[in-house]
Amino acid sequence: MAETTTNTPPSPEKKRNTRRTLVGVVTRDKMNKTRRVDVQRLVKHPRYGKYVKRRTVCYIHDEQNESHVGDTVEIMECRHLSKLKTWRLVRVISKAPTSK
């Protein structure tokens, strides 16, 4: 008698691995589908104990070019898309105020 094996696909409830997400502000939007985002953080100075502002610059992939300078965005870590881009846009949290 021949054996039958069933290859069941993975269940739809199984989610992607949780990846690191950050919130930052778009500082440059001159490139097509690429944005530069500054992520601010506070670091305690080792000697003086004062909190100092530091920033991390992330290049993100924005497929629909929906974010612009001054927007607050949520980004998620992903595989390398280019030499500098290792983040992708999740959502635009708030738009920058437009000046007329």
N, CA, C and O atoms as a GROMACS GRO file, in nm:
protein
  400
    1MET      N    1   0.082  -0.116   0.000
    1MET     CA    2   0.000   0.000   0.000
    1MET      C    3   0.088   0.125   0.000
    1MET      O    4   0.187   0.131   0.073
    2ALA      N    5   0.054   0.222  -0.080
    2ALA     CA    6   0.133   0.345  -0.091
    2ALA      C    7   0.100   0.438   0.025
    2ALA      O    8  -0.015   0.452   0.066
    3GLU      N    9   0.203   0.501   0.077
    3GLU     CA   10   0.182   0.595   0.185
    3GLU      C   11   0.148   0.732   0.128
    3GLU      O   12   0.206   0.774   0.028
    4THR      N   13   0.057   0.798   0.190
    4THR     CA   14   0.022   0.933   0.147
    4THR      C   15   0.068   1.031   0.254
    4THR      O   16   0.045   1.012   0.373
    5THR      N   17   0.132   1.136   0.209
    5THR     CA   18   0.175   1.239   0.302
    5THR      C   19   0.103   1.368   0.265
    5THR      O   20   0.084   1.400   0.147
    6THR      N   21   0.064   1.438   0.364
    6THR     CA   22  -0.003   1.565   0.340
    6THR      C   23   0.089   1.677   0.383
    6THR      O   24   0.135   1.681   0.497
    7ASN      N   25   0.114   1.766   0.293
    7ASN     CA   26   0.194   1.884   0.324
    7ASN      C   27   0.098   1.996   0.360
    7ASN      O   28   0.039   2.059   0.272
    8THR      N   29   0.082   2.022   0.488
    8THR     CA   30  -0.010   2.126   0.530
    8THR      C   31   0.063   2.260   0.530
    8THR      O   32   0.175   2.270   0.579
    9PRO      N   33  -0.001   2.361   0.473
    9PRO     CA   34   0.063   2.493   0.476
    9PRO      C   35   0.065   2.548   0.617
    9PRO      O   36  -0.014   2.505   0.701
   10PRO      N   37   0.156   2.643   0.644
   10PRO     CA   38   0.159   2.702   0.778
   10PRO      C   39   0.028   2.772   0.810
   10PRO      O   40  -0.037   2.828   0.721
   11SER      N   41  -0.010   2.769   0.936
   11SER     CA   42  -0.138   2.827   0.976
   11SER      C   43  -0.136   2.979   0.957
   11SER      O   44  -0.032   3.042   0.975
   12PRO      N   45  -0.251   3.037   0.920
   12PRO     CA   46  -0.254   3.182   0.898
   12PRO      C   47  -0.237   3.262   1.027
   12PRO      O   48  -0.205   3.381   1.022
   13GLU      N   49  -0.257   3.197   1.144
   13GLU     CA   50  -0.240   3.270   1.269
   13GLU      C   51  -0.094   3.298   1.300
   13GLU      O   52  -0.062   3.388   1.378
   14LYS      N   53  -0.005   3.220   1.240
   14LYS     CA   54   0.137   3.239   1.268
   14LYS      C   55   0.183   3.371   1.209
   14LYS      O   56   0.175   3.392   1.087
   15LYS      N   57   0.230   3.460   1.295
   15LYS     CA   58   0.269   3.593   1.250
   15LYS      C   59   0.418   3.597   1.219
   15LYS      O   60   0.492   3.503   1.250
   16ARG      N   61   0.459   3.707   1.157
   16ARG     CA   62   0.600   3.730   1.132
   16ARG      C   63   0.674   3.744   1.264
   16ARG      O   64   0.614   3.773   1.368
   17ASN      N   65   0.803   3.724   1.258
   17ASN     CA   66   0.884   3.750   1.377
   17ASN      C   67   0.868   3.896   1.417
   17ASN      O   68   0.857   3.983   1.331
   18THR      N   69   0.866   3.921   1.546
   18THR     CA   70   0.856   4.059   1.589
   18THR      C   71   0.987   4.129   1.559
   18THR      O   72   1.095   4.080   1.592
   19ARG      N   73   0.974   4.242   1.496
   19ARG     CA   74   1.093   4.317   1.458
   19ARG      C   75   1.095   4.449   1.532
   19ARG      O   76   0.992   4.497   1.580
   20ARG      N   77   1.213   4.506   1.540
   20ARG     CA   78   1.231   4.631   1.613
   20ARG      C   79   1.161   4.746   1.540
   20ARG      O   80   1.177   4.761   1.419
   21THR      N   81   1.085   4.824   1.612
   21THR     CA   82   1.020   4.941   1.554
   21THR      C   83   1.064   5.064   1.629
   21THR      O   84   1.087   5.059   1.750
   22LEU      N   85   1.077   5.175   1.558
   22LEU     CA   86   1.117   5.302   1.616
   22LEU      C   87   1.026   5.411   1.564
   22LEU      O   88   0.958   5.394   1.462
   23VAL      N   89   1.024   5.524   1.634
   23VAL     CA   90   0.949   5.641   1.590
   23VAL      C   91   1.048   5.755   1.572
   23VAL      O   92   1.130   5.781   1.659
   24GLY      N   93   1.039   5.822   1.456
   24GLY     CA   94   1.131   5.931   1.427
   24GLY      C   95   1.067   6.036   1.339
   24GLY      O   96   0.949   6.028   1.305
   25VAL      N   97   1.148   6.135   1.302
   25VAL     CA   98   1.101   6.247   1.220
   25VAL      C   99   1.177   6.245   1.088
   25VAL      O  100   1.299   6.230   1.086
   26VAL      N  101   1.104   6.262   0.978
   26VAL     CA  102   1.165   6.264   0.844
   26VAL      C  103   1.241   6.395   0.830
   26VAL      O  104   1.186   6.503   0.853
   27THR      N  105   1.370   6.386   0.791
   27THR     CA  106   1.452   6.506   0.774
   27THR      C  107   1.492   6.531   0.630
   27THR      O  108   1.538   6.640   0.597
   28ARG      N  109   1.475   6.434   0.544
   28ARG     CA  110   1.508   6.455   0.402
   28ARG      C  111   1.421   6.366   0.316
   28ARG      O  112   1.404   6.247   0.344
   29ASP      N  113   1.365   6.426   0.210
   29ASP     CA  114   1.280   6.348   0.119
   29ASP      C  115   1.314   6.375  -0.027
   29ASP      O  116   1.226   6.371  -0.113
   30LYS      N  117   1.439   6.403  -0.056
   30LYS     CA  118   1.480   6.436  -0.192
   30LYS      C  119   1.492   6.313  -0.283
   30LYS      O  120   1.488   6.326  -0.405
   31MET      N  121   1.507   6.195  -0.223
   31MET     CA  122   1.526   6.074  -0.303
   31MET      C  123   1.393   6.006  -0.330
   31MET      O  124   1.298   6.021  -0.253
   32ASN      N  125   1.386   5.932  -0.439
   32ASN     CA  126   1.264   5.860  -0.475
   32ASN      C  127   1.255   5.731  -0.395
   32ASN      O  128   1.348   5.650  -0.398
   33LYS      N  129   1.144   5.711  -0.322
   33LYS     CA  130   1.117   5.593  -0.240
   33LYS      C  131   1.214   5.575  -0.124
   33LYS      O  132   1.219   5.467  -0.065
   34THR      N  133   1.291   5.677  -0.091
   34THR     CA  134   1.386   5.669   0.021
   34THR      C  135   1.371   5.795   0.104
   34THR      O  136   1.362   5.905   0.051
   35ARG      N  137   1.368   5.778   0.234
   35ARG     CA  138   1.361   5.891   0.326
   35ARG      C  139   1.470   5.877   0.431
   35ARG      O  140   1.515   5.767   0.463
   36ARG      N  141   1.512   5.992   0.484
   36ARG     CA  142   1.607   5.992   0.595
   36ARG      C  143   1.531   6.030   0.720
   36ARG      O  144   1.463   6.132   0.723
   37VAL      N  145   1.543   5.948   0.823
   37VAL     CA  146   1.468   5.968   0.947
   37VAL      C  147   1.566   5.982   1.062
   37VAL      O  148   1.659   5.903   1.075
   38ASP      N  149   1.544   6.082   1.146
   38ASP     CA  150   1.622   6.099   1.268
   38ASP      C  151   1.542   6.045   1.385
   38ASP      O  152   1.427   6.084   1.406
   39VAL      N  153   1.603   5.955   1.461
   39VAL     CA  154   1.540   5.899   1.580
   39VAL      C  155   1.613   5.956   1.700
   39VAL      O  156   1.732   5.930   1.720
   40GLN      N  157   1.541   6.034   1.783
   40GLN     CA  158   1.601   6.098   1.900
   40GLN      C  159   1.592   6.003   2.019
   40GLN      O  160   1.495   5.928   2.033
   41ARG      N  161   1.694   6.008   2.106
   41ARG     CA  162   1.692   5.932   2.230
   41ARG      C  163   1.767   6.010   2.336
   41ARG      O  164   1.850   6.096   2.304
   42LEU      N  165   1.740   5.980   2.462
   42LEU     CA  166   1.809   6.043   2.573
   42LEU      C  167   1.903   5.942   2.636
   42LEU      O  168   1.864   5.829   2.666
   43VAL      N  169   2.028   5.983   2.655
   43VAL     CA  170   2.131   5.896   2.712
   43VAL      C  171   2.187   5.965   2.836
   43VAL      O  172   2.218   6.084   2.833
   44LYS      N  173   2.198   5.890   2.942
   44LYS     CA  174   2.253   5.947   3.065
   44LYS      C  175   2.405   5.955   3.054
   44LYS      O  176   2.471   5.857   3.019
   45HIS      N  177   2.461   6.072   3.084
   45HIS     CA  178   2.605   6.090   3.078
   45HIS      C  179   2.670   6.008   3.188
   45HIS      O  180   2.627   6.012   3.303
   46PRO      N  181   2.776   5.931   3.153
   46PRO     CA  182   2.834   5.840   3.252
   46PRO      C  183   2.893   5.909   3.375
   46PRO      O  184   2.887   5.853   3.485
   47ARG      N  185   2.949   6.027   3.360
   47ARG     CA  186   3.012   6.093   3.475
   47ARG      C  187   2.919   6.192   3.544
   47ARG      O  188   2.908   6.191   3.667
   48TYR      N  189   2.852   6.276   3.466
   48TYR     CA  190   2.777   6.386   3.525
   48TYR      C  191   2.631   6.352   3.552
   48TYR      O  192   2.563   6.427   3.623
   49GLY      N  193   2.581   6.245   3.497
   49GLY     CA  194   2.444   6.204   3.524
   49GLY      C  195   2.338   6.283   3.451
   49GLY      O  196   2.219   6.253   3.463
   50LYS      N  197   2.379   6.384   3.374
   50LYS     CA  198   2.284   6.464   3.298
   50LYS      C  199   2.240   6.386   3.175
   50LYS      O  200   2.318   6.312   3.116
   51TYR      N  201   2.114   6.403   3.137
   51TYR     CA  202   2.064   6.336   3.016
   51TYR      C  203   2.098   6.420   2.894
   51TYR      O  204   2.072   6.540   2.891
   52VAL      N  205   2.155   6.355   2.794
   52VAL     CA  206   2.201   6.422   2.673
   52VAL      C  207   2.123   6.366   2.554
   52VAL      O  208   2.099   6.245   2.545
   53LYS      N  209   2.083   6.454   2.463
   53LYS     CA  210   2.012   6.411   2.343
   53LYS      C  211   2.110   6.350   2.244
   53LYS      O  212   2.216   6.406   2.216
   54ARG      N  213   2.075   6.235   2.192
   54ARG     CA  214   2.151   6.171   2.086
   54ARG      C  215   2.054   6.138   1.974
   54ARG      O  216   1.933   6.130   1.998
   55ARG      N  217   2.104   6.120   1.853
   55ARG     CA  218   2.017   6.084   1.742
   55ARG      C  219   2.078   5.972   1.662
   55ARG      O  220   2.200   5.957   1.656
   56THR      N  221   1.993   5.895   1.600
   56THR     CA  222   2.032   5.790   1.509
   56THR      C  223   1.970   5.822   1.374
   56THR      O  224   1.850   5.852   1.366
   57VAL      N  225   2.049   5.817   1.268
   57VAL     CA  226   1.999   5.844   1.134
   57VAL      C  227   1.969   5.711   1.067
   57VAL      O  228   2.056   5.624   1.058
   58CYS      N  229   1.845   5.694   1.020
   58CYS     CA  230   1.803   5.572   0.951
   58CYS      C  231   1.753   5.610   0.812
   58CYS      O  232   1.680   5.707   0.796
   59TYR      N  233   1.793   5.533   0.714
   59TYR     CA  234   1.739   5.548   0.580
   59TYR      C  235   1.629   5.444   0.564
   59TYR      O  236   1.652   5.325   0.588
   60ILE      N  237   1.511   5.489   0.523
   60ILE     CA  238   1.396   5.399   0.517
   60ILE      C  239   1.344   5.388   0.375
   60ILE      O  240   1.368   5.475   0.291
   61HIS      N  241   1.272   5.280   0.350
   61HIS     CA  242   1.208   5.257   0.220
   61HIS      C  243   1.062   5.300   0.231
   61HIS      O  244   0.988   5.249   0.315
   62ASP      N  245   1.023   5.393   0.145
   62ASP     CA  246   0.886   5.445   0.142
   62ASP      C  247   0.832   5.421   0.001
   62ASP      O  248   0.854   5.501  -0.089
   63GLU      N  249   0.762   5.311  -0.016
   63GLU     CA  250   0.720   5.266  -0.149
   63GLU      C  251   0.630   5.366  -0.220
   63GLU      O  252   0.648   5.389  -0.340
   64GLN      N  253   0.534   5.427  -0.150
   64GLN     CA  254   0.439   5.519  -0.214
   64GLN      C  255   0.479   5.666  -0.202
   64GLN      O  256   0.400   5.752  -0.240
   65ASN      N  257   0.596   5.697  -0.151
   65ASN     CA  258   0.640   5.836  -0.131
   65ASN      C  259   0.536   5.916  -0.052
   65ASN      O  260   0.504   6.029  -0.088
   66GLU      N  261   0.484   5.856   0.056
   66GLU     CA  262   0.377   5.919   0.131
   66GLU      C  263   0.425   6.008   0.244
   66GLU      O  264   0.346   6.086   0.297
   67SER      N  265   0.551   6.000   0.283
   67SER     CA  266   0.602   6.083   0.392
   67SER      C  267   0.684   6.198   0.336
   67SER      O  268   0.744   6.188   0.228
   68HIS      N  269   0.685   6.308   0.412
   68HIS     CA  270   0.759   6.427   0.370
   68HIS      C  271   0.832   6.486   0.490
   68HIS      O  272   0.814   6.439   0.602
   69VAL      N  273   0.913   6.588   0.466
   69VAL     CA  274   0.996   6.646   0.572
   69VAL      C  275   0.908   6.696   0.686
   69VAL      O  276   0.809   6.766   0.663
   70GLY      N  277   0.944   6.661   0.808
   70GLY     CA  278   0.873   6.704   0.927
   70GLY      C  279   0.769   6.605   0.977
   70GLY      O  280   0.719   6.620   1.088
   71ASP      N  281   0.736   6.504   0.898
   71ASP     CA  282   0.638   6.404   0.940
   71ASP      C  283   0.697   6.314   1.047
   71ASP      O  284   0.816   6.280   1.042
   72THR      N  285   0.615   6.274   1.143
   72THR     CA  286   0.654   6.176   1.243
   72THR      C  287   0.609   6.040   1.192
   72THR      O  288   0.491   6.021   1.161
   73VAL      N  289   0.704   5.945   1.183
   73VAL     CA  290   0.674   5.815   1.122
   73VAL      C  291   0.717   5.702   1.214
   73VAL      O  292   0.803   5.718   1.300
   74GLU      N  293   0.654   5.587   1.193
   74GLU     CA  294   0.694   5.464   1.260
   74GLU      C  295   0.765   5.378   1.157
   74GLU      O  296   0.714   5.359   1.047
   75ILE      N  297   0.882   5.326   1.192
   75ILE     CA  298   0.961   5.245   1.099
   75ILE      C  299   0.989   5.109   1.160
   75ILE      O  300   0.990   5.093   1.282
   76MET      N  301   1.014   5.011   1.073
   76MET     CA  302   1.040   4.875   1.117
   76MET      C  303   1.167   4.824   1.050
   76MET      O  304   1.193   4.850   0.933
   77GLU      N  305   1.245   4.752   1.127
   77GLU     CA  306   1.368   4.694   1.076
   77GLU      C  307   1.336   4.585   0.975
   77GLU      O  308   1.240   4.511   0.992
   78CYS      N  309   1.416   4.575   0.869
   78CYS     CA  310   1.395   4.472   0.767
   78CYS      C  311   1.531   4.432   0.710
   78CYS      O  312   1.636   4.475   0.758
   79ARG      N  313   1.527   4.350   0.608
   79ARG     CA  314   1.652   4.308   0.545
   79ARG      C  315   1.715   4.426   0.472
   79ARG      O  316   1.650   4.529   0.453
   80HIS      N  317   1.841   4.413   0.432
   80HIS     CA  318   1.908   4.520   0.358
   80HIS      C  319   1.842   4.536   0.223
   80HIS      O  320   1.830   4.441   0.146
   81LEU      N  321   1.799   4.658   0.194
   81LEU     CA  322   1.740   4.688   0.064
   81LEU      C  323   1.842   4.758  -0.026
   81LEU      O  324   1.829   4.755  -0.148
   82SER      N  325   1.941   4.820   0.034
   82SER     CA  326   2.052   4.881  -0.037
   82SER      C  327   2.167   4.893   0.062
   82SER      O  328   2.163   4.835   0.171
   83LYS      N  329   2.268   4.969   0.026
   83LYS     CA  330   2.384   4.982   0.114
   83LYS      C  331   2.346   5.044   0.249
   83LYS      O  332   2.396   5.001   0.353
   84LEU      N  333   2.258   5.144   0.247
   84LEU     CA  334   2.222   5.213   0.370
   84LEU      C  335   2.082   5.180   0.421
   84LEU      O  336   2.057   5.194   0.541
   85LYS      N  337   1.992   5.137   0.335
   85LYS     CA  338   1.852   5.116   0.376
   85LYS      C  339   1.831   4.980   0.441
   85LYS      O  340   1.845   4.876   0.376
   86THR      N  341   1.798   4.982   0.570
   86THR     CA  342   1.766   4.859   0.641
   86THR      C  343   1.636   4.873   0.719
   86THR      O  344   1.606   4.790   0.805
   87TRP      N  345   1.559   4.976   0.690
   87TRP     CA  346   1.433   5.003   0.757
   87TRP      C  347   1.326   5.026   0.652
   87TRP      O  348   1.356   5.066   0.540
   88ARG      N  349   1.200   5.001   0.691
   88ARG     CA  350   1.089   5.032   0.601
   88ARG      C  351   0.981   5.106   0.678
   88ARG      O  352   0.968   5.091   0.800
   89LEU      N  353   0.903   5.184   0.605
   89LEU     CA  354   0.798   5.265   0.664
   89LEU      C  355   0.680   5.178   0.703
   89LEU      O  356   0.631   5.099   0.622
   90VAL      N  357   0.633   5.191   0.827
   90VAL     CA  358   0.514   5.120   0.872
   90VAL      C  359   0.392   5.209   0.854
   90VAL      O  360   0.294   5.170   0.791
   91ARG      N  361   0.400   5.332   0.911
   91ARG     CA  362   0.288   5.425   0.898
   91ARG      C  363   0.336   5.566   0.929
   91ARG      O  364   0.439   5.586   0.994
   92VAL      N  365   0.259   5.662   0.881
   92VAL     CA  366   0.284   5.802   0.913
   92VAL      C  367   0.196   5.835   1.034
   92VAL      O  368   0.074   5.830   1.026
   93ILE      N  369   0.260   5.869   1.144
   93ILE     CA  370   0.187   5.896   1.268
   93ILE      C  371   0.121   6.033   1.262
   93ILE      O  372   0.001   6.046   1.290
   94SER      N  373   0.197   6.136   1.225
   94SER     CA  374   0.139   6.270   1.212
   94SER      C  375   0.211   6.345   1.101
   94SER      O  376   0.332   6.333   1.083
   95LYS      N  377   0.133   6.422   1.028
   95LYS     CA  378   0.186   6.502   0.919
   95LYS      C  379   0.246   6.632   0.974
   95LYS      O  380   0.205   6.680   1.079
   96ALA      N  381   0.342   6.686   0.902
   96ALA     CA  382   0.402   6.812   0.940
   96ALA      C  383   0.304   6.925   0.911
   96ALA      O  384   0.229   6.917   0.814
   97PRO      N  385   0.302   7.030   0.994
   97PRO     CA  386   0.214   7.143   0.964
   97PRO      C  387   0.262   7.212   0.836
   97PRO      O  388   0.382   7.235   0.818
   98THR      N  389   0.169   7.244   0.750
   98THR     CA  390   0.204   7.309   0.623
   98THR      C  391   0.198   7.460   0.642
   98THR      O  392   0.101   7.512   0.695
   99SER      N  393   0.301   7.527   0.596
   99SER     CA  394   0.304   7.674   0.604
   99SER      C  395   0.272   7.731   0.466
   99SER      O  396   0.322   7.682   0.364
  100LYS      N  397   0.188   7.835   0.464
  100LYS     CA  398   0.149   7.895   0.335
  100LYS      C  399   0.203   8.033   0.322
  100LYS      O  400   0.180   8.099   0.220
   0.00000   0.00000   0.00000
